[in-house]
Every structure is written in C-alpha cells, then in structure tokens.
Amino acid sequence: MVKKINIILFFIIVSITVNAQQTVKEGKVSYSSPELIYVYFENTDGINAGDTLYYKTKNKNNPALQVKYLSKSSLSGVILTDKIIDAGSSIFAFVFVKDSTSIDDIQTNLQTESIPPVTIEPLINLPTEFKKKEVSLSKTDGRYSIQSYSNFSNTGFRSDYQRWRHSLRFTSQRIGESGFSFSTYSIFAYKADEWNVVSDNLGRALKVYDFNLKYEFDETAIIWAGRFINSKISNISTIDGLMVEKSFSSFTFGLVGGSRPNFSDFGFNSKLFEFGGYVSKIDSFSSGVMENTISAFNQTNDFKTDRRFLYFQHTNNVIRNIILFGSAEVDLFKKVNNIAQSDFSFTGLFFSARYAPVREFSLNVSYDARKNVIYYETFKSLSETILENELRQGFRARANFRPLNNLNFSLQYGYRYRKGDVKASTNYGANLGYSMIPIIQSSANINFNRINSSYVDGYVYSANLTKSLYSLSSVLSLGFRKTIYNFANGAGKLEENTLLFDYSINALKPFSFSISYEGVFESTRTTGRILFDITTKF
C-alpha cells in the first residue's frame, strides 16, 4: 500500500508541474474517397482544422492528409499523398493536451482504492514442453475500384462525355514465407466515345505507377526490380529499373539504375536512362527522430546527359512542439551554346515547419520554390486548377485557432514573386468551422480565398455542411462555392456558382460506394459533373 501511495503522490507532483504535454493520437481510417480520407479517433481533442496528420513508414512520419472537417470522434481531410491509404490504416496526430486530472480526483482514488486478493492456481497438468506459436509473415491485400465520371453542358455535344476509370492496387508480402514481395498500382481510364482509339493503343489509357518485385535478404538488405518509388528519394518520382538498398546501423545506402517514364503517356522509355545513389541516416533522440538523406542522380535523354543534380531531404521532430521538413535540389550540369558545362545552382527548395505549443493554437509556415508537378490523373475543374497553381509556390503561413472544442478557425497568407513576373502574387484567406451543431449533429465550414497575381485577380467563397450517418456507416456532404476571376489584359472574366453534393456508404462490406455531383452555373453556360465510385477490397 505504501508503494502504491508513493506512486500516486509522484503523479500528483507531475500534474502540478506540467500544464500541457505533447501526445500522439492514433486513429484508424474508416473510409477513403478520391478526394477525402475519413478517420475515427477515440476523441479529436487537440486536433484542429488545417492540421496535418501523418502515416508511418519505417519510423518516418509522412504527411497523409490535412484536416478539413471535425466531430467529437471523427474527422475527414484532403489527401496529401499519392500513397493509397486503405480502411483500417493507422493515422497519427501530434497534439498538445492539458492534464485534466485534479488533486481532488486523486484523493478520492486514495480513499476508494483497494488491493485485490492474490490467488495462486494449483500447478496441475503443466506441459513438459512449450509449443512455439508460428506467426505468418505472408500477407496479401488488394483493392479494386471503378469510377464513372460524367460531364454534361448546355454548350453543345462536345462538352458531353463519360469517362471510365479503373484502378487496381495489389500487394503480396513475403510470398510463401519467402523474402519475395510483389506490389502493383495501375489506372486504366478512357472516354466512352473514344474506345475505338484506345483499343488500338492501350498505352494511351493505361498508367502503371507501381509494378515491382522486391526481395529481402534480411532486415538490412533489399533489392527491387520493376517500376517503383522510394520515399527516401521521392523527388526522383517513378523509376523503371533496379534498386539495391543496404543498412548499416543508423546508415542506409542505395544504388539505382533504370529509366524515367515517358513524358507524354507515362509509359516505358529506355532512352530516358538514369542512374544514381543515396545515403540516409536516422538519429533517434529522447525527444524525437531526425532523418537526413542526400542523393546524386544523372538523367539522360536519348542517352545524352539531360540533367545531373543533388537532392537533400531532412525530417525532424526533435525540437519540442515543432515538426520540420526540408528538401533542396542543386543542378550540377548545364549547356551554354550547346556546350556542356559544370554548374552548381539551386533549382528546387522546399521548407515547412509546424509549431503547436498548446491544443488551442498551431502555426504552419512553408516556403516552396520547387518545379511545377505534372498531374497525369485529375478531376479538377478550371477554377480549382487556377487556385491551386496560384497558391502552390512561394511563402505560405497558416494559423489555426480552437477556442472551443467544437469551434475552430484559421487564417492563411501566401506571397510569391518569380523572375519574369509582372508583379508579385499574393493570396490570403480565412476558414471557420463548427462541429456537432446541436439538433442536426452536423459539421459546418465556411471558407474565403482572395488571390491577386499578374495573371488573375479574384475571390472564392465556399460553405459546406457534413453529417455522419453512423447507423448506415455513411457520410453526407452538401456545399456551395462562388468563384469570381478577372483575367489580365482583357482576357475576360470567369464567374461561377457551384453546387456540391457528396454521399458515401461503407456498410455493404467488402464494397463501398460513393456518388458526387458538382453543378457549375455561369451566366450563359451550365456544366454538371457526376462521379460514381464502387470500391472493393480482397
């Protein structure tokens, strides 16, 4: 009893001296759609709209989603990764939670705490040998989805079309208890009225993002063959070829040889040969983990040097309350008057930091000077693409506030000035959200964005209402968006009123269904889009 009282007194002292502490909340993905991921937590205390949540690979935290809607025990957010995150996957949130235990509560426990009696079971029928329980390392997981994307407009037949999209993800780990593993992820998409063209050349519609065989000699040595992406050198994107990785203590070394996918259709192109290597080091501290990776690559076009560069990547959560990520690219090769020369110039730089001292406040800042990304598959409209391009590069800051459990709001600002721009681009905005509205038990969100650049000057207003129907394992969302863009040099004006509807259901396992509608209404033109999705896991 004395020992037990000493332990409780220790926690009294800790509760008095510590006001708040950083904790990691683990949630489980309940459902994912092409646009949003839905995650269930025991509670969402300390998580705010705009926060970034993470998934883990080899003790590394990777951005998974940005929180958009919140309730007491669940949330949904915009996907931030190309990795497929299935239902049941773990998602982690770094939050600050105040210690709510009071001294009165502990005193009550002291008075009511009792020591249970100790019982000793008779030692009878004790086996003479212990049987080792074998755990299978083999695991197979698959996911297939089919989507129908229909577009219709009052402007004429050319604007009316239906697009089919099939996607397949399949992984088989430790096949037959061996060191071999296989994974693939591919998409087959085409317009219904263009099937004759596609059938003559399936490569026009087929995009294979992952198709590789991996062999693990042991926990420290791995080899890949096929088409793959390595998170340590994610800027290299997809590689067709061979990769070998070997770890020694905290160091990991890798060598890569192969080719880049074709620029036009993402197919195989041996003339885009590339080779390189990387070194990664992970340092563990009592307060967190730091990982640094440096790589060097030489990329060719028709087997002539096209680009030679260094890439550096850094992740860090060692400093209390702060998560850091940074990457940089340095070009080592250039041509002047068709003469090859050595060079050393920064061509890509990205930095982000998140500071969260308390659960009621967090600050995210980033600087982006990377090259624009090519998206081979997207359902974004013209107005969404313009907004995304204007907001992506440059300096960005976002402050999130949560004065009440169900109330959150955020402010954001962005600035960009590139060589050749007529003037600097600026953008700012605000977001207000309230979860678990009384009576209707729904979440509401209001958003405003203002952009001003040498190309466009405009506003975007939006409002959204989301309700989780737990009895049906489904989510219903309704929204409205107002877009006003004035283009420079008399290029015209774009004014849209958009109605949004989304419904998803995950009750008929192993199948899940979702349907989305987007109606865009302009002064003389009306456009509608319907997306229907059926997904199954096996």
N, C-alpha and C positions, 0 to 999 in steps of 0.2 A: 504493500500500500504506500509506503514512504517513497519508494522508487517511482510509483505512478504519480504521486503528488508533485515530486520534483520535475517530472516531465511536463506536467500541466503548468507548473509555475514558469518553466522555461518558455512555453508558448505564450504565457501572459506577457513576459518581458518583450518577446519578439513582436507581439501585437501592439504594444505600446510604442516601440521604437521604429516600427516600419509602417508607413502610411499607405504605401502602394507598392506593388511588385509586378514585374513583367511575367506573364504566363503565356503558355502556348495552348490554344484551344484546338482540339481535333474534331473535325466534322466529317460526315460521310455524304458523298454525292448521292442524291436521291433520284435525280433526273437531269439529263442534258439535252438541249436542243441546239440547232445550228447557231443560235445567237446567244443563248444564256445557259449557265450552269446553276442548278438548284442544289443547295447544300443544307443538311439538317445538323443542328447542334443541340446539345442539352439546353443551352441558352446562348444568346448572342450578346451578352453583356460585354462591353468594351470594344465591340466591332461597330464601325461607322460606315455609312455610305461613302464610297470613294476609296475605302481601304483596299489594299492589295492582299489577296490570300495566296497561299503557296502549296505546291506539291513537292514531294521529296524524291530525289534520285541519288543514291549513294551518299546520303547525309548532306546533300546540297539542296537548298531551298530555291525552287524555280517558280516564277510568277505564274499563277494559274488563272485568276480572274480578278476583276475589280468589282467590288460590291455596288449593286445598284438599288436593290430593294431589300428591306429588312422586316422581320417579325420577331416575336419573342424567342422562337426556337428554330427559325429557318431563314435563309436568305437566298438571293439569286444575284448573279453578276455577269458582266460581259467577259467573254473568253479572251485571255491574253496569250494563249499558247497554241501552237499547231499540234501539240500532242493530244491524242484522243483520251479524254478522261471519262471513264465509264462509271455507271452507277455502282456504289459501294467503295469507290476510291476514297482515300483519305485526303482531306484538305486541311491546312493548318493556318491559324490566325495568331499573330503576335499582338497581345493586348496587355493593358495595364488595368488591374482590378484591385480596388481598395479592400483591405482586410475588414470584413464586416463583423467579425467576432468581438463581442464586448466582454468586459470583465464580469459583468453580471451573469452572462451566459455560462462562463467558465465556472463561476462559483456555484451555480445551480448544478452543473455536472459533477462538481466535487461532492455535493451533498447527496446526489442520487446515484453516483457511480457505485457499482458493486462488483466484486470479484467472483466470477463464475467458479463453481466447484470443479476440481480436477478429477477426471475419471481415468482409470487405467484399464484398457481392454486386455483380456487374457490372451496370452501368446499361444494360440492353438492353430493348427492347420497352417503353420508357417511354411511356405515353399522353400525347398532347399536350393533352388536356382531362380535367379531373376531373369525374366524374359525381356530382351531389348525390343522396344516398340520402334518399328521402322516407319519413318516418315518419307513419303514420296516427294521427290523434288520435281517431278514432271507436272506440268500444268498447261492446259490448253484453254484458250479464250478467243472467242470470235464475236464479231458484231457486223451485221449487215443492215443497211438502210436503203430505202428507195424514196426519192422525193420527186414530186411533180410541181414544177414552177410555171404557173400560167400568167401571161401578161396580155392584157386587153386594153384597147384605147379607142376613142372615138375619132381618131385622126386618119384611120384607114387600115386596110388589111395588113400592111407591112408591120404595123405595131402589135398585131395579134399573133401570139405564138405560144407554144407549150414546150417546156424544156424538162427533160427527164435526167435525173442524176442518181446513179447507183454508186454506193460506196461500200467497200469491204475492208475490214480490219481483222487480221487473224494472227495470233501468236501461239507458238508451242515451245514451251521452255523445258530444257533438259529432256529431250525426246528419248523415251525408253530408258530413263535414268542415266543417260549418257551426258556428255558435255555439249552435245549439239542443241541449238535452239534456232527456231525459224520465225520470222515475222514479215508481214506484208501489210501495206495500206495503199489502196488504189481507188480511183474515182473514174467512172465512165459516164460522161454527160454529153447530151446532144439535144438539138431541137427536133421535135417530132416530124416536122415537114422537111428535114434535111437528112433523113435516114439513108436515102439512096447515096448521098455523098459520103456519109460516114462509113457505110458498109464497104465502100471501095477502099477506104483507108482508115482502119480502126484507130490508128495512132492519133488522128485528129481529135478523137473524143476521149481516149484513154490517157489518164495521168496516173503514173505509178510513183508514189512518193517514198515508198519503203518496200524493199523486196530483198531480204538478205538472209544468209545462213551464218550463224555465229557458233564458234567452238571455244569453250572454256577449258583450258588445260588444267588450271586450278584457280584459286581465288585471285591470283596475281597476274595471270597471262590469258589474254583473249585475242581471237582473230575473227574479223568479219570479212565476208565476201558477198558482193552484190551491190544493191543500192541502199544507202543508209545515211543517217545524220548522227553526228556525235555532239552531245551537249557541250563538251569542252571546247569545241571549235564550231559552234553553231553558226557563226557568220559565214563559214565556207558553204553552208547550205548542203544540198543533197550531193552525194558523191557516188559515182558508179565505179567500183573497183575493189581494192583490197586495203584493209587496215589492220595493223597489229598494235596491241597495247600491252605494256608490262609495267607492273608496280613494284617499287622497292621502298618499303617503309612508308613515308609520307609523300614520296615522289611517284609520279606516273609518267611514262614515256610512250609516245605513239608515233608511228610512221604510216603515211597514207600515200597511195598511188592509184590513179584512175582518171576519170574524166568528169566534166560537168555535163548536166543535161542540156539538151538543145534549147536555144533561146526561144524559138517560136512555138514549140509544142511540148516541151519538157521531155522529149524522147531521148534515146541514147545517141551520143555523137562522139565517136572515138577521137575525132580531130581536136576536141576541146580537152586535150590531155592536161592533167595537173598532178603535182606531187608535193609533198611537204611533210612536216612533223611538228610535234608539240611536246611541251613539258608542263606538267601540272603539279602543284604542291598544295597539300591541305595541312593547315596548322590548327590544332584544337587547343582552346584555352578554357579556363573555368567559366568564362562569361560568354563564349560562343565559338564559332568556327570561321576561319578565313581561308579562301582558296584563290590561288593565282595561277593563271595559265598563260604561256607565251607560245606562239606558233609561227612558223615561217612557211610560206607557200609560193610556188611558181605555177602560174596558169598560162596555158598556151591556146592559140587559135590557129588551126592548120599546122600544129606542132611548132609554131613560132611563138616566142615569149609574148604574151599578151599583158600579163600583169605579174609582178613579183612584190610581195608585201609581207609585213609582220603584223601579227594580231595579238593584242594583250587583253585579258579578261580578269576582272577582280570581283569577288563577292566577299562580304564582311558583315557579321553581326556581333563583333567583339565588343564594340563600344555600347555601353548600356543605353537603351532606349532608341538606338539608331541602327538602321539597316542600310548598307551601302552596296552599290553595284556600279561598275565602270568598265568600259571597253574602249579600245583605241586601235586604229589601223594606220600603218605607216607604209607608204609606197616606196619601193626601192628601185624602181625601173621606170624610164620614160623614153620617148622618142622625140627628137628635135630635128626637123628637116630630114626625117626618115633615117636618122642615125640613133642607134641605141645608146643610152647613157644611164649611169647610175644616178639614183636620186634618194632623197630622204625627206619626205613631206607627209604631213598628217592629212589623210583623206577621209577618215571616219572617226568620230569621237562621240561617246555617249556616257553620261553620268547621271545617277539617280540616288537620292537619299530620302529616307523616311524617318522622321523624328516623332515619337509618341511618348511624351513624358507621363501623361495621365490618360485615362479612358475617355475623358471628355474632349480631348484635343489631339490632333495629329497634323503634321505638316509634311508634304511631299514636294520635293523640288527635283528638276531634271534639266539636263542640257543635251540636246540631240543635234549632232552635225553629221549623221550617217547618210549614206546614199538612199534614195527612194527605193522601197521594196516593190518587187513585181508580184502582183496577186494573180494567180492563174485561175482561181475559182472564187467568185464573189457574187453576192446577191444585192450589192449596194446600189442605191439609186444615184442619179447625177448629183443631187443636192447633198447627200451623205458623203459622196466621194470628195466633193469640193471642201466640205467642212473638215474631213479627215486630213486631207493634204495640207490645208492651211494650219492645222493645229499640230501636226506631227513634229516638224523640225523646229529648232530654236530653244529658247529658255521657257520653262513652264513651272508654275508653282500652284499648289493647291492646299488650302487649309480646310480641315474638317472639324466641325464642332458638334457635340452631342450634349446639350444642356440637360435634356431629359432622356429617359430610357427609350421612349418611342419617337423622339424628335431629333432630327439631325439636319444640318445644313452645311453647305460648303461654298467656298469662293475660289475661283481659279483665274490665273492670268498667264498669258503667253506673249513672247516677243521673239521676232525673227528678222534678221537682216542679212541677206546674202549678197555677194558680189554680183552686180548686174541688176539688182532690184531697183526699181524707180524710187521706192520708199520702203520704210520698214513695215513689216506686218505685225499687227497686234491683235490679240483676242482676249476677251475676258468673259466671265460668266458666273452664274450662281445656281445652286441646286438646293431645294427644300424638300425634305421627305418626312412623312409621319407614318409609322407602322401601327397596326392593330387599332384602327379607328373604331371607337365604340359603336355598338349596334351592328354595323356591317362587317366588322372584323376584317378589314382590308388595309392595304398599304397604298398611300398616295404619294406621288412625286411630281414636283414642278421644276422645270429647268429652263434656263435662259443662256444663250450664247450670242456674243457680238464679235464679228470679225471685220477687219479692215486691212486691206493689202493693196498692192499695185494692180491686182487683177480683179478683186471683188470687194464690195462693201455691203455687209448685210447682217441680218438678225435671224435667230432661230429660237422660237418659243415652243415648249412642249409640256404636256401634262399626261400622267399615266396613273391608272388605278389597277392594282393587282390583288387578287383574292385566291388564297389556297383552299381548295376543297378537299380536306383531309379524308373525308369518308370515301371519296372517289379516287384518291391519290392523284389529283389533278390540280392544275393552276390555270386561272383565267385572268387575262390582262386586256384592258381597254386603254386606248391612248389617242391623243390629238397632237399634231405638230404643225406650226405655222412657220414658213420659210419665206424670207424676203431677201433676194440677192440683186444688187445693182452692179452690172459688169462695167469695166473701164472702157474708155474710148468708144462710147456709144454702142457697145456690143449688145445692149438690151437689158431687160430686167426679167428675173425669174421670181414669181410669187406663187407659192403652193400652200394649199390647205390639205393636210394629210390625216386620214383616219386610220387607226391601227387596232388590230384585233389579234389576239393570240390565245389559243387553248391547247393544253397538253394534258394527256392522261397516261398514267403508268400502272393502271390497275390490272390489266389483262396480261400478266407476265407469261412468257418472256417477251411479249410485244409491248411497245409503247407507240402512241400516236400523237401527232400534233398538227394543228392547222393554223395558218397565219394569213391575215388579209391586210393589205395596205392599199388604200384608195387615195390617189393624188388628184386634187381638183385645182385646175388653173382657170384663168379667165375664159379661154377658148378650148382648152384640152382637158380631157379626163382620162386618167390612167389607173388601172387596177392590177394588183398582183396578188395571187393566191399561192401559198406554199403549203403543200401537204406532205407529211413525213410519216413513214412507218419504219420502225426500227426493231430488230430482234437480236438477242444475244444467244450464243450457243457455245 
